[in-house]
Amino acid sequence: LFRSPDSDVSLEEDREALRKEAERQALAQLEKAKTKPVAFAVRTNVGYNPSPSDDVPVHGMSISFEPKDFLHIKEKYSNDWWIGRLVKEGCEVGFIPSPVKLETMRTLQEQKMRQNRLSSSKSGGGNSSSSLGDVVTGTRRPTPPVSGPLDMSHLGNDLDALELEDEEAEVPGSPRSPLNSVSSVTTPTSNAKRIPFFKKTEHVPPYDVVPSMRPIILVGPSLKGYEVTDMMQKALFDFLKHRFDGRISITRVTADISLAKRSVLNNPSKHTIIERSSTRSSLAEVQSEIERIFELARTLQLVALDADTINHPAQLAKTSLAPIIVYIKITSPKVLHRLVKSRGKSQAKHLNVQMVAADKLAQCPPEMFDIILDENQLEDACEHLAEYLEAYWKATHPPSSNPPNPLLNRTMATAALAASPAPVSNLQVQVLTSLKRNLGFWSGRGVQDQDMGASPREEENTV
């Protein structure tokens, strides 16, 4: 039996009608997702460039990203697509490929590359590099690359409700360049040392689950637990508390969160090794702190951690926290030397260890920090930090997400219940004045060498 041309036309019309209806429903779901709270956040380990062949639920509504970008995921649309947005000011919600979809696209890329290599070898070994796309090198700032999948079963992200269990399996990224003829899925080039010949390479998943709001962590100018560093950091925490009142949670963390590496938390065999080592925190305490930080971040408030044990950005490089590292920098070692000595004999006897710690921070490449406060005045440093955090707030709170996160609404409403702001006590005034006076040395970091020969009285006034 032969099908008439009319029936073919009818089938084509039916398909088109179904496609349009599916796109209309997807667009409606996308619009509803704008006002939904953030379910969880991820940091990307690969780059994605959409193409027309990606079967996006709504044409032109997919989101492109680069390695080390941050994404807020609102909900699951299908096994292949999530609904979310790039954490960047001006970016709205769209469709984000799931790990399953990225793996499918990576496989297609590899197949296409093999075919091109075979065809080029048959045609006389011509150069086929012209058909290759550009590899995203991953030179974006904040945090260094991390490896290993993250066990999300213990985190405060409601993933079960989204039915994402099957999708969170480890998905390897492609180390090769992508082809422009298909979707571009790219991985950053590795700066790691050469891998031993027989060692099995560890594949990196396309996404790492991170807190919905990146926690703020201060490091420098030297070691925590000593007066100079503690006073400077306390001044900044006090500033943040007042400047972002109602929008920030500042919490102290005593557990050693540098132990919260994915390779440890995901590998039970390593738990006993950590427990036997002479660490100040048990793994259970560390895991509990990580969960608490994730829970705080779910409110979409700024989260600042006063972490006792963190003095260097490398300590958190392999954790799931993806923090905003703020480096308080005193450029001149001579100025830091004088400051430590000015705090009395109890601090001066630990001078060497503080100078070594400051030197280690100074040797770090700038890419290891998100923001470096090297201003001469405390007020300027505070404004620099405030500008950065205001921009981050706008990136994480787009105008379309109205109403915002209900948890944040509740927090803001509680803060607004007070009829009038509490008056500042005389004690608070004295503490702040003392801090400001003691921290006036920020203006002395540009001291020239000849100033070092000033009289003791002049030196005391400078400090």
Order of alpha helices (4+ residues) and beta strands (2+ residues): alpha-beta-beta-beta-beta-beta-alpha-beta-beta-beta-alpha-beta-alpha-alpha-alpha-beta-beta-alpha-alpha-alpha-beta-alpha-alpha-alpha-alpha
